[in-house]
Amino acid sequence: MTNLKTIKIGSKVKLKFGKRVELYKIVNPHEADVMKDLISCDSPLGNALLGCKEGETVEFKTAPEESVKYEVENVK
C-alpha cells in the first residue's frame, strides 16, 4: 500500500485542471502571493485543498453557481 501525502500548510501541490497542470504552495494568509504561486490556506482553493491526498479530486466554488474541479497529482 502506498503512503499518500496529505495537503497541509507548507505543502507544494501539483494540480491538473483539464489538460493544464498548475503548481502551488499552500501558505498562511500573510505569506500569500498569487504572482509567486503561494496560495493562502484561507482562499477558496487553499481551503478546499487542505486535507486532500494525492489522486483525489477537489471541487471548490468560484462564483455562487460555478465551481472548478482539480485533480491532485502530487504533494510534497
Steps between C-alpha positions, in 0.01 A plus 500: 500500500634843407544779750294787356595845625236731645491868405571737789646848544846495343414230246596541137227361279479409133145531371345397170217707355393351169824483302666775704735429789545757775748509790423678828628520854240526779601774745366708789297805390777753572740307270262472202617636165307379197776630266740251669240218510473528881134429580346596834354217707200733549435547126223291340753276323739476795219419740359233266844338461582469872470136605484362145735225384677413177257361243195670647281746314416827672213729403459857617266787421628787286164681491157439654399257224840398362766259618834362383641149543871425537670162522780486758790340313782544749560632854843589641 
